[in-house]
Amino acid sequence: MDELMTPALAGAVAGLGVAMPMGAMSVLLLQEAMRHRRTAVAAAAGIAVVDLGYAALATALGPWVASRVSPVEAWVRLVSALILLAIAAHGLANSRRNPTSSTLPEPRPGPQPPTKPNAAPPAMEANPRSGYGRPGRAFARYVGLTAVNPTTALYFAALTTAQGQALGTGAAGAAFLVGVGAASLLWQQALVALGALAGSRISAAARAWTFRLGYGLVAAYAVKIALPLP
C-alpha cells in the first residue's frame, strides 16, 4: 500500500500545482458559478478531465510530448491567447450593452401575472440563449478552452520525466493519475462553491462589475501568455 500512496500523494500535489494558480480558467469558472451552479459543476469537471488527460499522456509519453510540444509552444500559446481575448471582448461587449446580462433576472416589484401550475419561477427559468441549464455544453466548452493551453502538457511532461522509474509500473502510474484527477477536481469544485456563494450574496450591480473585472483579468492573462511572441 505504501508504494501506491507515495505516487498518489505526488499526483495530488501535481494536480494542485497545475490547478491552484488563479489564471484565466479560474476566473471564467468563478463567473460561470455566479451565473449558474449546475453548469459550473460540469465546467469544473471538464477542466479536471483535461488535467487528467494531459497527466496520462505525459505519464505514458513524457519525453516524446515535451519534444513535440516545445518547438511549437509559442504558436500554441498565441492561439490560446487569441481565444481568451475573444472571450473577454465578447463578455465585455455584452456587459456594456446590457449591464445585468451576466446575472439572473431579479423579481420585479408589484403584482405578477398568474402562472401555470408547476411552472418554474421567472427568476429560475433557463434562458436558452445564455446556455443556463446545459451542463453538457459547458463541459465541452471548458474542455476545449483548457486543452489549448500547452503549459499544462509541458508541466506534466516535465514532472513525469523527472519522476523517472518511480512511475515505471502500471500500478504506480495509475495511483499518480488518481491523485492528479482527484486533486484537480476537488479544487475546481471548491472554486464553484465559492463562486456560487458570492453570486447569491452580492447585488446585481456588484455582480455586473465583478464580471467586467473578471473579463478584464482574462484579457490581461491572455496578453501575458502570448508573450514573448513567436
QUIVEN-V275799 format. One record per residue. N is the residue number from 0. RES is the residue in one small letter. PSI is psi in whole degrees, 0 to 359 (999 if undefined). BURIAL is + if it has 24 or more other C-alpha atoms within 12 Angstrom, else -. Layout:
n=N res=RES psi=PSI burial=BURIAL
n=N res=RES psi=PSI burial=BURIAL
This chain:
n=0 res=m psi=322 burial=-
n=1 res=d psi=325 burial=-
n=2 res=e psi=341 burial=-
n=3 res=l psi=331 burial=-
n=4 res=m psi=321 burial=-
n=5 res=t psi=309 burial=+
n=6 res=p psi=330 burial=+
n=7 res=a psi=316 burial=+
n=8 res=l psi=321 burial=+
n=9 res=a psi=321 burial=+
n=10 res=g psi=321 burial=+
n=11 res=a psi=317 burial=+
n=12 res=v psi=319 burial=+
n=13 res=a psi=319 burial=+
n=14 res=g psi=317 burial=+
n=15 res=l psi=325 burial=+
n=16 res=g psi=325 burial=-
n=17 res=v psi=338 burial=+
n=18 res=a psi=326 burial=+
n=19 res=m psi=325 burial=+
n=20 res=p psi=131 burial=-
n=21 res=m psi=89 burial=-
n=22 res=g psi=199 burial=+
n=23 res=a psi=319 burial=+
n=24 res=m psi=325 burial=+
n=25 res=s psi=318 burial=+
n=26 res=v psi=314 burial=+
n=27 res=l psi=322 burial=+
n=28 res=l psi=319 burial=+
n=29 res=l psi=318 burial=+
n=30 res=q psi=320 burial=+
n=31 res=e psi=319 burial=+
n=32 res=a psi=326 burial=+
n=33 res=m psi=331 burial=+
n=34 res=r psi=305 burial=+
n=35 res=h psi=116 burial=+
n=36 res=r psi=324 burial=+
n=37 res=r psi=317 burial=+
n=38 res=t psi=328 burial=+
n=39 res=a psi=323 burial=+
n=40 res=v psi=317 burial=+
n=41 res=a psi=321 burial=+
n=42 res=a psi=318 burial=+
n=43 res=a psi=320 burial=+
n=44 res=a psi=323 burial=+
n=45 res=g psi=319 burial=+
n=46 res=i psi=315 burial=+
n=47 res=a psi=324 burial=+
n=48 res=v psi=319 burial=+
n=49 res=v psi=317 burial=+
n=50 res=d psi=315 burial=+
n=51 res=l psi=320 burial=+
n=52 res=g psi=315 burial=+
n=53 res=y psi=321 burial=+
n=54 res=a psi=319 burial=+
n=55 res=a psi=318 burial=+
n=56 res=l psi=317 burial=+
n=57 res=a psi=324 burial=+
n=58 res=t psi=321 burial=+
n=59 res=a psi=323 burial=+
n=60 res=l psi=41 burial=+
n=61 res=g psi=299 burial=+
n=62 res=p psi=322 burial=+
n=63 res=w psi=317 burial=-
n=64 res=v psi=314 burial=+
n=65 res=a psi=318 burial=+
n=66 res=s psi=330 burial=-
n=67 res=r psi=324 burial=-
n=68 res=v psi=324 burial=+
n=69 res=s psi=316 burial=-
n=70 res=p psi=333 burial=-
n=71 res=v psi=14 burial=-
n=72 res=e psi=317 burial=+
n=73 res=a psi=320 burial=-
n=74 res=w psi=321 burial=-
n=75 res=v psi=322 burial=+
n=76 res=r psi=321 burial=+
n=77 res=l psi=316 burial=+
n=78 res=v psi=316 burial=+
n=79 res=s psi=318 burial=+
n=80 res=a psi=320 burial=+
n=81 res=l psi=320 burial=+
n=82 res=i psi=315 burial=+
n=83 res=l psi=321 burial=+
n=84 res=l psi=321 burial=+
n=85 res=a psi=319 burial=-
n=86 res=i psi=314 burial=+
n=87 res=a psi=316 burial=+
n=88 res=a psi=318 burial=+
n=89 res=h psi=315 burial=-
n=90 res=g psi=318 burial=+
n=91 res=l psi=322 burial=+
n=92 res=a psi=318 burial=-
n=93 res=n psi=320 burial=-
n=94 res=s psi=331 burial=+
n=95 res=r psi=321 burial=-
n=96 res=r psi=321 burial=-
n=97 res=n psi=96 burial=-
n=98 res=p psi=336 burial=-
n=99 res=t psi=11 burial=+
n=100 res=s psi=340 burial=+
n=101 res=s psi=1 burial=+
n=102 res=t psi=162 burial=+
n=103 res=l psi=146 burial=+
n=104 res=p psi=140 burial=-
n=105 res=e psi=148 burial=-
n=106 res=p psi=139 burial=-
n=107 res=r psi=148 burial=-
n=108 res=p psi=162 burial=-
n=109 res=g psi=176 burial=-
n=110 res=p psi=143 burial=-
n=111 res=q psi=147 burial=-
n=112 res=p psi=151 burial=-
n=113 res=p psi=146 burial=-
n=114 res=t psi=159 burial=-
n=115 res=k psi=153 burial=-
n=116 res=p psi=141 burial=-
n=117 res=n psi=10 burial=-
n=118 res=a psi=146 burial=-
n=119 res=a psi=146 burial=-
n=120 res=p psi=148 burial=-
n=121 res=p psi=325 burial=-
n=122 res=a psi=345 burial=-
n=123 res=m psi=1 burial=-
n=124 res=e psi=145 burial=-
n=125 res=a psi=135 burial=-
n=126 res=n psi=115 burial=-
n=127 res=p psi=328 burial=-
n=128 res=r psi=338 burial=-
n=129 res=s psi=341 burial=-
n=130 res=g psi=4 burial=-
n=131 res=y psi=142 burial=+
n=132 res=g psi=15 burial=+
n=133 res=r psi=75 burial=+
n=134 res=p psi=326 burial=+
n=135 res=g psi=318 burial=-
n=136 res=r psi=321 burial=-
n=137 res=a psi=318 burial=+
n=138 res=f psi=310 burial=+
n=139 res=a psi=320 burial=-
n=140 res=r psi=315 burial=+
n=141 res=y psi=333 burial=+
n=142 res=v psi=314 burial=+
n=143 res=g psi=317 burial=-
n=144 res=l psi=321 burial=+
n=145 res=t psi=326 burial=+
n=146 res=a psi=335 burial=+
n=147 res=v psi=3 burial=+
n=148 res=n psi=107 burial=+
n=149 res=p psi=343 burial=+
n=150 res=t psi=322 burial=+
n=151 res=t psi=316 burial=+
n=152 res=a psi=315 burial=+
n=153 res=l psi=325 burial=+
n=154 res=y psi=309 burial=+
n=155 res=f psi=327 burial=+
n=156 res=a psi=317 burial=+
n=157 res=a psi=318 burial=+
n=158 res=l psi=311 burial=+
n=159 res=t psi=328 burial=+
n=160 res=t psi=320 burial=+
n=161 res=a psi=327 burial=-
n=162 res=q psi=330 burial=+
n=163 res=g psi=234 burial=-
n=164 res=q psi=346 burial=-
n=165 res=a psi=332 burial=+
n=166 res=l psi=22 burial=+
n=167 res=g psi=328 burial=-
n=168 res=t psi=155 burial=-
n=169 res=g psi=321 burial=-
n=170 res=a psi=317 burial=-
n=171 res=a psi=319 burial=+
n=172 res=g psi=320 burial=+
n=173 res=a psi=319 burial=+
n=174 res=a psi=320 burial=+
n=175 res=f psi=315 burial=+
n=176 res=l psi=322 burial=+
n=177 res=v psi=317 burial=+
n=178 res=g psi=317 burial=+
n=179 res=v psi=308 burial=+
n=180 res=g psi=316 burial=+
n=181 res=a psi=316 burial=+
n=182 res=a psi=316 burial=+
n=183 res=s psi=315 burial=+
n=184 res=l psi=317 burial=+
n=185 res=l psi=321 burial=+
n=186 res=w psi=316 burial=+
n=187 res=q psi=320 burial=+
n=188 res=q psi=329 burial=+
n=189 res=a psi=321 burial=+
n=190 res=l psi=322 burial=+
n=191 res=v psi=314 burial=+
n=192 res=a psi=319 burial=+
n=193 res=l psi=315 burial=+
n=194 res=g psi=319 burial=+
n=195 res=a psi=321 burial=+
n=196 res=l psi=317 burial=-
n=197 res=a psi=320 burial=+
n=198 res=g psi=332 burial=+
n=199 res=s psi=350 burial=-
n=200 res=r psi=340 burial=-
n=201 res=i psi=161 burial=-
n=202 res=s psi=167 burial=-
n=203 res=a psi=320 burial=+
n=204 res=a psi=317 burial=-
n=205 res=a psi=322 burial=-
n=206 res=r psi=319 burial=+
n=207 res=a psi=317 burial=+
n=208 res=w psi=327 burial=+
n=209 res=t psi=318 burial=+
n=210 res=f psi=321 burial=+
n=211 res=r psi=317 burial=+
n=212 res=l psi=318 burial=-
n=213 res=g psi=315 burial=+
n=214 res=y psi=328 burial=+
n=215 res=g psi=320 burial=+
n=216 res=l psi=322 burial=+
n=217 res=v psi=317 burial=+
n=218 res=a psi=318 burial=+
n=219 res=a psi=320 burial=-
n=220 res=y psi=324 burial=+
n=221 res=a psi=317 burial=+
n=222 res=v psi=320 burial=+
n=223 res=k psi=315 burial=-
n=224 res=i psi=341 burial=+
n=225 res=a psi=337 burial=+
n=226 res=l psi=142 burial=-
n=227 res=p psi=148 burial=-
n=228 res=l psi=151 burial=-
n=229 res=p psi=999 burial=-
